[in-house]
Amino acid sequence: MKKILSIGVSLACLYIAFQQVNLQQVFSALSNTNLSYIIAALIITNVTFILRSLRWRTLLNAPRSLTLNHYSSTTHIGYFLNNILPFRAGDIFRAKLLSNHDKDIKLSYLIGSLVGEKIIDLWVVGLFTIILILLGYTNLFGIEFILTVIGISFLSSLIIFGRHTLSNRVLRTFPSLTSFVEGYTLVSENKIRLGGWSMLLWISFVAYVILSLKAIGIILTLEQALGLTIISSIVTSLPIAPAAIGTYHLAVIYCLHNLYGINLELAQTGAIIMHSTFLLYSIVVGYIYLVSENMSIASITNDDKN
């Protein structure tokens, strides 16, 4: 039922995004793609995975038994699985795979750390949104979106910089959640290093957007690229469609066409390029890591470790 719902959402979003598509113009734009920018975007994608791995290692401050390659391998495999499984199930397997490399680290603790990653990203999104507003670029987003992001940023700030009063109450009521809560409250430690990795990561996201769109002749200002990065990243993180197919395209097209006034066919082409470039990298490299770990999709999903 979950798979049917997930696929249904993807198809509905794809229909809305491309119901007015001019295939001839889209194919023409794709055929004129500058491959040098695509290659650069693929390199930047690799950089983002390295930065994700470094941030996760910093967040966990884990034992020396876990090398950077362990974090990189499990992160790539997790994103590979997100492309084929609904509701971002690859994130759970990402934690599951890393726990296999060190039996002393509880799975719930690692899942909590991934929640911590999302909290950091939400805080960065809020920070960048506020910066855009202060610079006068309020027309990049609707007022409802701005208020929502600022609210989420405020809550994430309480978790990162607060005293975890609510978390302590939860632990007193549900002591079985200790490992999970300890995992996501890791965001309060190593703030400077985590902030540094996160800023570099998001700068890489913006660079990816700029390079991918420049490949088909779309030139965005830095503010526009940052706005698109924020919107597309939020949509990608939603646990709805596998590989964010449909939802991602709809968000990018809406941003490029409705907000930035770019030609519809060119906006549709941009959505295809941005999505397929990342998808290509995550599938190919993720599968290579999967094979190098002597694993198969079946072996991962059938693993009954708690």
C-alpha positions in Angstrom: 0.0 0.0 0.0 2.9 2.4 0.9 4.5 1.7 -2.5 1.3 2.4 -4.4 0.7 5.6 -2.5 4.3 6.7 -3.1 4.2 5.9 -6.8 0.8 7.6 -7.1 2.2 10.9 -5.6 5.1 10.7 -8.1 2.8 10.2 -11.1 0.4 13.0 -10.0 3.3 15.5 -9.5 4.8 14.5 -12.9 1.5 15.0 -14.6 1.1 18.5 -13.1 4.7 19.4 -13.9 4.7 18.3 -17.5 1.1 18.4 -18.6 1.9 21.4 -20.8 5.2 20.1 -22.0 6.5 20.8 -25.5 8.6 17.7 -26.1 10.3 19.1 -29.2 11.6 22.2 -27.3 12.6 20.1 -24.3 14.5 17.6 -26.4 16.1 20.4 -28.3 17.3 22.0 -25.0 18.6 18.6 -23.8 20.4 17.9 -27.0 22.3 21.2 -26.6 23.4 20.5 -23.1 26.9 21.6 -22.3 28.4 18.4 -20.9 31.4 20.1 -19.3 29.0 21.7 -16.8 27.3 18.4 -16.2 30.7 16.8 -15.4 31.5 19.7 -13.1 28.1 19.1 -11.4 28.9 15.4 -11.0 32.2 16.3 -9.3 30.3 18.7 -7.0 27.9 15.9 -6.2 30.8 13.8 -5.1 32.0 16.6 -2.9 28.6 16.9 -1.2 28.8 13.2 -0.3 32.3 13.6 1.2 31.0 16.6 3.2 28.0 14.6 4.4 30.3 11.8 5.5 32.6 14.2 7.3 29.7 15.9 9.0 28.2 12.6 10.2 31.6 11.5 11.5 31.9 14.8 13.4 28.4 14.5 14.7 28.9 11.0 16.1 32.5 11.6 17.3 32.6 7.8 16.9 35.4 5.3 17.8 38.4 4.9 15.5 37.0 1.6 14.3 34.8 3.6 11.9 36.8 5.2 9.2 35.7 7.9 6.8 35.2 5.2 4.1 32.6 3.6 6.4 30.6 6.8 6.5 31.0 7.4 2.8 30.0 3.9 1.8 26.9 3.8 4.0 25.9 7.3 2.9 26.2 6.4 -0.8 24.3 3.2 -0.3 21.6 4.9 1.7 21.0 7.4 -1.0 21.0 4.7 -3.6 18.2 2.9 -1.7 16.3 6.2 -1.4 16.0 6.0 -5.2 14.3 2.7 -5.2 12.4 2.6 -1.9 9.6 4.9 -0.8 9.5 7.2 2.2 13.3 7.7 2.2 13.7 4.2 3.7 17.4 4.4 2.6 18.0 6.8 5.5 17.1 4.0 8.0 19.3 1.5 6.1 22.1 4.0 6.2 22.1 3.9 10.0 21.6 0.1 9.9 24.6 -0.4 7.7 26.9 1.7 9.8 25.8 -0.2 12.9 27.0 -3.4 11.2 30.5 -2.0 11.2 30.5 -1.4 15.0 28.3 -3.6 17.1 28.7 -1.3 20.2 26.8 1.5 18.5 23.0 1.1 18.8 20.9 1.5 15.7 18.5 3.8 17.5 21.4 6.1 18.4 22.5 6.3 14.8 18.9 7.0 13.7 18.8 9.8 16.2 22.0 11.2 14.8 20.4 11.3 11.3 17.5 13.2 12.8 20.2 15.5 14.2 21.5 16.1 10.6 18.0 17.1 9.5 17.8 19.5 12.5 21.1 21.1 11.4 19.9 21.4 7.8 16.6 23.0 8.9 18.6 25.6 10.9 20.8 26.4 7.9 17.7 26.7 5.6 16.2 29.1 8.1 19.5 31.1 8.3 19.8 31.4 4.5 16.1 32.4 4.2 16.5 35.1 6.8 19.6 36.4 5.0 17.7 36.6 1.7 14.9 38.5 3.5 17.4 40.9 5.0 18.9 41.5 1.6 15.5 42.4 0.3 14.7 39.3 -1.7 11.3 38.7 -0.2 9.8 38.0 -3.6 11.7 34.7 -3.9 9.2 33.1 -1.5 5.7 33.5 -0.4 4.9 34.9 3.0 3.5 31.5 4.2 6.7 29.7 3.2 8.9 32.4 4.9 6.9 32.2 8.2 7.0 28.4 8.2 10.8 28.3 7.6 11.5 30.9 10.3 9.3 28.9 12.7 11.1 25.7 12.0 14.5 27.5 12.2 13.5 28.8 15.7 12.6 25.3 16.9 15.8 23.8 15.5 17.8 26.6 17.2 16.2 25.6 20.5 17.4 22.0 20.0 20.9 23.0 18.9 21.5 25.8 21.5 19.0 25.0 24.2 19.2 23.0 27.3 17.1 20.0 26.1 14.5 20.5 28.8 11.8 18.7 26.6 14.2 15.9 25.7 14.9 15.3 29.4 11.2 15.1 30.1 10.7 12.6 27.3 13.5 10.5 28.7 11.9 10.5 32.1 8.6 9.3 30.6 10.1 6.9 28.0 13.5 5.7 29.2 13.6 3.2 26.3 14.2 6.2 23.9 17.5 7.1 25.6 19.8 6.1 22.7 17.6 7.8 20.1 17.4 11.1 22.0 21.1 11.0 22.8 21.6 10.6 19.0 19.7 13.7 17.9 20.9 15.9 20.8 24.5 15.4 19.4 23.8 18.6 17.5 24.6 20.5 20.7 28.2 19.3 20.6 31.0 20.4 18.2 28.8 23.2 17.0 31.6 25.1 15.2 32.9 22.1 13.3 29.3 20.9 12.5 28.5 24.4 11.4 31.5 24.6 9.2 30.8 21.3 7.4 27.2 22.3 7.0 28.0 25.6 5.4 30.5 24.0 3.0 27.8 21.4 2.2 25.2 24.0 1.4 27.6 26.1 -0.6 28.2 22.9 -2.6 24.4 22.5 -3.1 24.2 26.0 -4.5 27.2 25.4 -6.8 25.4 22.2 -8.1 22.3 24.2 -8.9 24.3 26.9 -10.7 26.3 24.4 -12.8 23.4 22.1 -13.7 21.3 24.9 -15.0 24.2 26.7 -16.7 24.6 23.5 -18.8 21.3 24.4 -20.6 21.8 28.1 -20.6 19.9 29.1 -17.5 21.9 31.8 -15.6 20.6 32.5 -12.1 21.8 35.2 -9.7 23.3 33.9 -6.5 20.2 34.8 -4.6 18.0 33.0 -7.1 20.2 29.9 -6.9 20.1 30.0 -3.1 16.3 30.3 -3.2 16.0 27.3 -5.6 18.4 25.3 -3.5 16.3 25.9 -0.4 13.0 24.9 -2.1 14.4 21.8 -3.9 16.2 20.6 -0.8 13.1 20.8 1.4 11.1 18.9 -1.2 13.8 16.3 -1.6 13.9 15.6 2.2 10.2 14.9 2.3 9.6 11.2 2.8 7.1 10.8 -0.1 8.2 9.7 -3.5 11.2 7.4 -4.3 14.1 9.6 -5.5 11.7 12.5 -5.1 10.5 11.8 -8.7 7.7 14.2 -9.6 7.8 16.2 -6.3 11.3 17.5 -7.1 10.4 18.3 -10.7 7.3 20.1 -9.7 9.1 22.2 -7.1 11.9 23.2 -9.5 9.6 24.1 -12.3 7.4 26.1 -10.0 10.4 28.0 -8.8 12.0 28.6 -12.2 8.9 29.4 -14.1 6.4 30.9 -11.7 8.8 32.7 -9.4 11.7 33.5 -11.7 9.8 33.9 -15.0 11.9 31.5 -17.0 10.3 29.9 -20.1 8.2 26.9 -19.1 10.0 24.4 -21.5 13.4 25.6 -20.3 12.3 25.3 -16.7 11.0 21.7 -17.3 14.4 20.9 -19.0 16.2 22.4 -16.0 14.2 20.2 -13.6 15.1 17.1 -15.7 18.8 18.0 -15.8 19.1 18.8 -12.1 17.2 15.6 -11.0 18.8 13.2 -13.5 22.4 14.3 -12.8 22.1 13.6 -9.1 20.1 10.4 -9.8 22.8 9.1 -12.2 25.6 9.7 -9.6 23.7 8.3 -6.6 22.7 5.1 -8.5 26.0 4.4 -10.2 28.3 5.2 -7.3 25.9 3.9 -4.7 25.7 0.5 -6.5 29.5 0.4 -6.7 29.7 0.8 -3.0 27.0 -1.8 -2.5 28.9 -4.4 -4.5 32.2 -3.5 -2.8 30.6 -4.3 0.5 29.6 -7.7 -0.9 25.9 -6.8 -0.3 22.8 -7.0 -2.3 19.5 -5.1 -2.0 17.9 -8.3 -0.7 20.5 -8.9 1.9 20.0 -5.4 3.3 16.3 -5.4 3.4 16.2 -8.9 5.0 18.7 -8.0 7.7 16.7 -8.5 11.0 19.1 -6.6 13.2 17.5 -4.2 15.7 
